[in-house]
């Protein structure tokens, strides 16, 4: 990872715990079985990259570009995605652990979250329009002034979303999930 520009490379079993990598460009790269936990990846560009079976927990991404980046079976706990650059920010998450991460103020239209643990994730002021949460645990996830237009929550669970503070026109929920929309009223549904 010493070079400044990496194109169509595969990085396998790289151990970069507590290290710093900056001012690098990664295009069409694959990262497999890597451990980048507690590292600083600030000021990098990742374009059309896949992270597979990686640990990026607590990694810093200040002023980092994530342009069409897929995270598959990754640990991403405590990451402040809100610190990433907004321009062309596009991610997807499958079988990922995103607990305690933050997406505050991000524009994440049509983002797919599949089989993810998202405990206490902060989505305040995020635009998630047309996104899909497929079988995601949203226990204590924070939705405040979050744009949820046409978002699909049908198979997800443990969410508590106040419709008064989160625009959600045409959003989809399961019958069981309706309870998460009424939580603040402290009513019993049987």
N, C-alpha and C positions, 0 to 999 in steps of 0.2 A: 504494500500500500504506500510505498515510498514515492512512486511516480505521481505527477500532478493530474494526469488524465488516464482514466481506465475505461476501455470500451470492450464490451462483450467478453468480460472475464468472469471466471467463477472463483470465488474465495471460499475454501472449504476448511472447516475446523480451525479458524483463526481465533486466537485467544488475545483479546485486546482489553482486558479488564483494567479500569482506572487509567486508560491512556487517552491521549489527545490526537485527533486526526483533523486537520483543517485545511481549507483552501484546496480541496481536491474535487474532481468531477468524476462521477461514476455513471456511465451510460450503458444500458442494456446489460447490467451485471447481475450475477446471482451470488447471494451470500448463503451458505449452507452450514448448519451446525456451528455457528460462530458465537462467541461470547464477547459482547461489547458492553456489558453491564458497568455502570458507573463511569462510563467514558464521556469524553467531550467531542462530539461530532459537529460542532458549530462551524458555520461558514463553509459548508460543503454543498454540492449539488448531486442529487440522486435522480436520474431520469430513466424511466422504464426499467426499474430494478425490482428484483424479488428477494425477500428475506425469508428463508425457510428454516424452521427449527433453530432459530437464533434467540439469544437472550440480549435484549437491549434495555433492560430495566434500569431506570434512573439515568439514562443517557441524556446528555444535554444536546439540544438541536437548535441553538440560538442562531437565527439568520440562515438556517439551512433550507435548501430547496428540496421538497419531496414532490416530484412531478411524475405521476403515475407509478406509485410504489405500492407493491403488494406485500403484505405481511402474512405469512402462512405458518401456523403452529409456533408462534413466537411469544415470548414474554416481553411485555412492553409496559411494565408497571411503573407508575410515577413519572411518565414522560409528559413534558409540557409542549404538546404539539402546537399550542397557541403561540409559541416563540418562533415557529418556522415561518419562512417567508410566505406571504399570501399568493403571490403570482404563480398561477398554474398549479397550486396545491391540489393534489389528487392522490388519495390513498384507498386501499381496501384491506379488510382484515378478515381472516378466516382461521378459526380454531385458535384465537389469540387471547392472551390474558392482558387486559388493558386497565386493570384495577388502579384507581387513584391517579389516572392520567387526566390531562386537561386539553379541551378543544375550544376554550373561550374565544369568542369572536371569529371563529373560522367559518369560511364559506365552503361547505362540504356537500354540494348538490350531488344526488345520485350515488352516495357512498354506500357500499355494501359491508355490513358487519354480519358475519356468519359464525354461529357457535362460539361466541365470545363471552368471556367474563368481563363485565364492565362495572364492577362495584365502585361506587363513589366517584365515577367519572364526571367531570364538570363540562356540561354543554351550554353554559350560560351565553346568551347572545350569539349562538351558533346558528347558521342557516343549514339545516339538514333536509331541505325540501327534496322529495322524491327518493329518499334514502330507504334502505331496507335493513331492519334489525331482525335477522332470522335466528331464532333459538338463542337469544342473548339474555344473560342475567344482568339486569340493570338495577340491582339492589342499591338503594341510596344514591343513584345517579342524579345529578342536579340538572334540571331543565328550568331555566328562567329566561323569559324573553327569547326563547328558542323557536325558530321558524320550523314547524313540523308539517308543513303543507304536503299532503299525499305521502307521508311516511308510513311504512308498513311495520307495525309492531305485532302482527297477528300471532306469531309463534314465540314471542319474547315474554319475559316474566319479571316480576318483582319491581316494576317501575311505578313511580308515583309522579304523575304529571298534572299540574294544575292548569286546566283549560282556560282559566281566566287570564293567565300570564304567558301562555304559549299558544300562538296562532297555529291551529291544526286542521284547517279546512281539508276535508276528504282524507284525513289520516285513517288508517285501518287498525282496528284492535279486535281481539277475540272477546267473546262474552265474558270469559273469566278475567280478562284484563281490565274490564270496565271498572273494577274495584280500585285500580291504581289511579283512575281519574277522579275518584270521589273521596279519596283518602282524607283530605282536609276537612270534610264535613263530618267525620267520625260517625258514619252511619253503618248499620249492619245490613248486609245483603245476604239473603238465604235462598 
